[in-house]
């Protein structure tokens, strides 16, 4: 029986900080790596959607 991967849950403060730094000009790749995100796409989507519910 295979187990499904559980999506990571990121604290609100981390999401807010990463999105603010992205808007300030830091790169998606650097921020995603620093924040432990599996992909910079999560951060890009979060910035575009107001980040509240975008990356769990």
N, C-alpha and C positions, 0 to 999 in steps of 0.2 A: 504494500500500500504506500503510495507516494504522498508526501506532505506538501501542501501549498506554501509558498513563500509568504511571510508576513511582511506587509509594507512597513517601512520605517516611519516613525512618527517624530517630527521635528518640533522643538519648542517654538512658541510664538516669537520669543525674543530673538532666536536665531534667524527665523524667516525674515523678521523685520530688519534686522541688521544686514543680512545678505542683500535684500532688495534695495535698501537705502544705499549701500555701497555700490551696487550695480548702477543705480541711477546717478551716482557720483562719478562714475567712469571706470570702475574696476571691471576686469573681464569676467565673463561668465565662467570660463574654465577654471580660473584661479579661485573664484569664490566657491564654486561647487566642490572643488577639491578640499579647500579649507573647511567648508561646512560639512564635509562627509556625505555629500549628495552622490547618488549613483550616476547622475547625468546632469550636465549643464542645462539640458532641456527643462528639467524640473524648475530650475530657477527662472528661466526665461518665461515659462508658462505662469509661474507665480507672479512675476512682475507684470505681465500682461493682464492677469485676472485680479489684481489687487492682493494677491498672495494669501489671503485668509484661508481658503479651503483648497488651494491648488496643490501643494505638496504636503501630504499628510505627515 
